[in-house]
Amino acid sequence: MPTDLLPSLHPTCSPQSAEDELDWIRLLRSRRVGVATFFRLLNEHGTARAALEALPEVARAAGVKDYAPCPIEVAQDEHQRAKFAGARMIAWGTPDYPELLSEISDPPPFFWAMGDHTLLQSPMVALIGARNASSIGTRMARKLAGELSEAGFTVVSGLARGIDTVAHTEALAKGKTVAVQAGGVDVIYPKENTVLAEDIARDGLRISEMPPGMTPQARHFPRRNRLISGLARAVVVVEAAAKSGSLLTARNALDQGRDVLAVPGHPFDARAYGCNMLIRDGAVLVRNAVDVVEAIGPAAQAPSTDANVQTNDASATTESVGTRDKRTLAETAELHGQILSRLGSCPLAEDQLIRDIGQSHGLGSQQILPELVNLELDGRIMRQPGGLLSKLS
């Protein structure tokens, strides 16, 4: 990890001026310099300028003759393109650089950002899935994006067709969203998302580690995917085929120590194969945003107090007890946790459970009973004769 490569990082290691930014660009864009080499050189030489001066000798020692670092003109062109597009450099080690992203094994030394940079410090959940999404998949993505936004999360995705597009659109309407691009931050792909991308740059955030002006190529998408998972607390997969970029992102998330959650689908639908396989292998099954919040915890910021908790299921499960009380997703998840923590394999009287929770949380039976029914219908608790309840394993 970069924290291992730079154990004594000093604030002056990060760019402090436009000249420093040009040095960082030159070093990273130099031939045979990747992320690991960049951080190693920075650690050994202290600054990007010093690393650039030492680079030809380092190359000669490695058997590479006539080596020249990236020309200053190339770095100036990238810097000018970014400025013209309205993009800003976010460099590793600066306050704007996302903490979670800095913890992955191969974080970008810097990336270009267009839009609301404060979103980089907000709690994020990645919402990804198939480009050729089904109608029920898009409905599920829309529901999840809206509810997660209302719960205080920023939805991050890849600006692709299908699930990504729906997730960005809904999150932008109800909250905020971050789009991670495979090509340059000023290059919109696919073209049909041009208007959406412009809206995100105005009201959300677009980022890319590629030079502005670069057209995305196939090899860029896996690198983009590691950033999507790296930014987020968790990755939620809505639909994914057996061999898809969404599954690659899920594997990145596991390698990065992130939670992976998946929406189940019909076993005969090829678009659901990846999600069903993830669930089989231990991913958290998602039917609604409450499941996500229960798995990863509430967002750091408080969601709107009048947000209605609504449930949805991509397999056509609907709300089980009419309408829920007006509580936030975080509050509902906490109540579910309190109920389940008090129940075990040994039955407990329902009246006693309601009384204990009511006394500790100031809730009435009219607020607790509906959630008991929901948990029962969800197969998480079991009602037994004599008004007893127990938890199902």
N, C-alpha and C positions, 0 to 999 in steps of 0.2 A: 504494500500500500504506500501511497505517497507520504503518509505520515512516518513510515519507516525509512523511506528514502531521504526525507527532509526532517530529521528528528528535532533539529534546532532552528526551525523556520523562523526567520525574522521578518517583520512587516515590510522591510525594504526589499525583500526578495521578489515581491509582487510588483508589477509595473506601477511606477509613480508618475510617469509622464508619457506623452505621445512617443518620445524617442524610445522609452522602455518598451512600449507596446510593439513598436517596429522590431526591436530586438527579439522579443518573444515570438513574433510571427516568423521572422527569419529563421530562428532556431528550430521551431517546430516544422516549418516547411522545407528545411534542408534535407537533402537526400540521405536516406538511411537513418533518419532520426524519427523514432516513434515516441509514444507516450513514455515508456519506461526509460528510453535513452534520454529524453528531454529532462526528466526529473533527476536522473543520475548525473547528467552534465551540470544541471543547476546546483545540485548538492555539492559536487566536486569543486566548482569554480565560483560559486556565490552569486553570480549574476548572469543573465543571458548574454550580455556583451562579452564578458570574459569567456564564456563557453564558446561563443562564435569564434573568438580569436584562437582558442585552443583546438577547435574542431579539425582543421586540416592536419595537425600533428596527430591527433587521436586517430584519424582515418589512416594516416600513413603507418601508424603502429599496428593497425588492423589489416594492413596489406592493400589498402586502397590508395592508388597513386593519383596525382593531379586532382585532388578533391577540392571543391570550392563550396562554401556555404550558399544558402539561398541569397540571391542578389537583393540589395536594398530596394531596387526598383519594383521587384515582385511584391515585397512587403508593403511598400508605399501604395501600390495599386490596390492591394487587398484592403488596406486601411482606408483608402479614399472611397472605394466601392461601399464599404460598410457605412462610412459617414454619409455618403450620398443617399443610401437606403434608409437612413435613420436608425441604424443598428449601433449598439454599444458593446465594447468588449467586456466580458465578465471573466476575470482571470482567477486562477487558483490562488488561494491565500488572501483574497480581498473579502471585505465584509459581505458583499452581494453574492458570493459564491455559495451555492446550497450546501449545507452541512452534510446531508445524506449523500449527495453526489460525490463529495470529497472523500467519502469513506470506501468507495468501491475500489477494486484493484487497479483499474485503468481509467481514472477520471480524465477528462480533457483538460490540458493545461489552461485553455481558455475557450470560450465559445462566444458567438455573436447573438445578441438579444434585441428584439424589436417589441416594444410595448411596455407593459407595467412590470418593471423589474422587481417590485416588492413581492410579487407572486412567488419568486424564488425562495422566499423565506416562509411561505405558507405550507400547511400540511397538504400533501398531495396523495391521490390515489390514481393509479394508471388504469384506464379502461380501454381494452383493446379487443380485436376480434376480426372476423372474416371480412374481406372486401366484398364478396358476393353474399352478403348477409341475407338471411331469410326475413320475412316480415315480422315474425315473432321475435327474432333476434334483435332487430332494430327497435322494436317496441320495448324490449327488455333493456337495451342500452340507453334508450331515451329516459326510461323510468329511473334507472340506476344513476345516470348522470344528474338528473334533476334532484333526486333525493340526497345524493352525496353533496351536491352544491349547497342545498339547504342545510345540510348538517355541518357546513363549514369547511369542507374539503375543496381543494382545487383539483379539477379533473385534468390529467395529462394523457395525451395520446399522440398518434403519429401523423395526423392530417391525411390519412389515406382514405380511400373510398369505403363505403359500408359502415361498419361499427364505429370507426374513428370519426367519420364525418358526423354521425348522429350524436356521439358523445360530446364533441366540441360544440356543436350547435346548441344542444340542450343546456350544457354547462354554461355557455356564454350568455344564454337567456336568463338563467337563474342564479348565476354566480360568476365564477372565473374559470378560465381554462388555459393550459399551456400546450402548445403544439411543438413537437420536436421534429425537425425536418431533416431529410436525408441529404439533400443538396444544400446549396447556399441559402441563407436565411431570406434572401430577396428573390429566390426562384420558387415559384409555386408549382407544386406537383401533387396531385393531378390538376390540370388546368381548370376543370369544372369547380374546383374549390377556391378559385381566385377571390370571389366575393367573401367567402367565409374567412379566408386567410387575412384579407384586409380588415375584416371586423375583429379578428383576434388580435391583430397588431394594434388596433385602436383601443379595444376594451380588455384584452387578455395579454398573452405573451407568446411570441414565436422565437425559437432558439435553434441554432445549428452550430456544430463545430467545424463545418466545412467553410472554405473561403466563399465570400459573397460572389454571386455570378456562376457558381459551379452547378452544372446540370446533374441531378442525381443519377447514379449508376447502381447496378445490382449490388456491388460490393459495399456500398455505403449504408444499405439498410440494416445489416446486422449491427453496425456501429451505432446507428441511430437507436436501435432497439435497446442497447445496453444503457443508453441515457434515459430512455423512458422508464425503465425499471429502476435505474439508479436514483432518479429524482423522487420516487414514490415510496410511501410506507408499504404499499401492497399493490399487487397487480391482479386485476379482475379480468378474466377471459370470458367473453360472452359466447363467441362461436369460433371454432378453429378446426381446420382439417388436420389429418394425421401428420402431414409434413407442411408446416406453415410458419410464417414469421412470428405469429402469435405464440406458438409453442416455443420458438427460440427465445422470445422475450421472457416467457415463463421460466425457462431454464436459466436465463441470465438472472432473473429475480431470485431464484433459489441459490445460485452461486453467490449472490450479493447479500444473502441473508434476509431477503424480503419475504413477506407472506404472499402466497399464491392462492387465489380463490377462483372458482370456475362455476359457470351457470350450466346445469345439466341440460341435455337435449335428447331428442328421440334417437334411439340406437340405430335406426335405419337412415338417419340423415348424416351424410358424410361431413357436413359442417359442424356436427356435434361430437364427432369422434374424438377430437383432441381434448375437448372439455371433459367428456366422460372418462377419458384415459387419465387426465390429471386428477380427477376426483377419486378414481380407483387407486391412484398412487399416493393419495393423502392430501390433495388440495381441499380446502374448505368449500363445501357446497353452498352456492349463493342462490337464494330465491328472491331477495330484496335487499335494500340498503341496510336494514337492521342487522342482517347477517354479517355484513362487512364491518359495521361499527362494533358489533360484539366480538369479532375476530381481532381487530386491530386497535380498538379503543376509540374514544371520541376525538374529534379534532381539537387542537389547542385553543382555537377561538370558539366562542359560544355561538351556536347557530341561532337563527331566528326563533323566537319563542312561540310564534303562531304557526310553525311548520306542522302540517298534518303528517302523521306517520301512516304511510300507505305501503301495502305489500303487493308484490308482483311475482309471478313465476313464469319462466319461459316455457314451462310444460303445461301452461293453462291453469295453474292453481290461482284462485282468486282470494280476495279478502274473506277471512273465515268467520268473523263475528260482526258483520255490518261495518260500522265505522268505529275507529279507535278514538279515544280521547285525544284532545289536542296536546300532544307532547312532542318533544323533539326526539329525533332518532337516538341521540345519546341517552336521554332519560329512559326511553323504552328499553334500550340495550342494558342499561344499568338495572332496571327493574327485573328484566329477564335473568340477569346474573344473580340478583339477590334471591329470586325464587329458586333457581337451580342450585345455588350454594347451600340452601337450607334443606334441600331434598336429597335423599339417598335411596339405596335399595330398600331400606326399612321404611314402611309407610308412615306418613305424618298426617295428622288431622288437618283438613283444609281450613277449618275455623282457626286453629292454632297458627297455621302459616300466615293467614291474612292478618291475624292480630299482631304477630311478631313484626311483620313487615310494616304494618300500619303504624305501630308505635315507634319504630326506628326511622321511618321515612315520612311520617305524617300523611299517609295515603289512606283513602277510604276503600271499602270493599268494592264500590262501583268502579274504582280505577284498577284494582288488582284482579278482580274476577275475569274481565275480558282477556287479560294476558294469560291467565291460567288456561282458559279455553284455547287460545291461540297456541300455546305451548303443547297442549294435549293433542290438538289437531295436527301440529307439526311433528308429532311422534317423539317429543322430548320428555314428556311426563305421562304418567298413566294414572287414571282414576280407578280406585278400587272400592269394593263395597264398604259401607259404613262411613262414607265421606272422607276416605283416606286418599292421599296422593303419594306417589313415589316417582323417582327419576329413572328414565330408561337410559341404559348405557349406550 
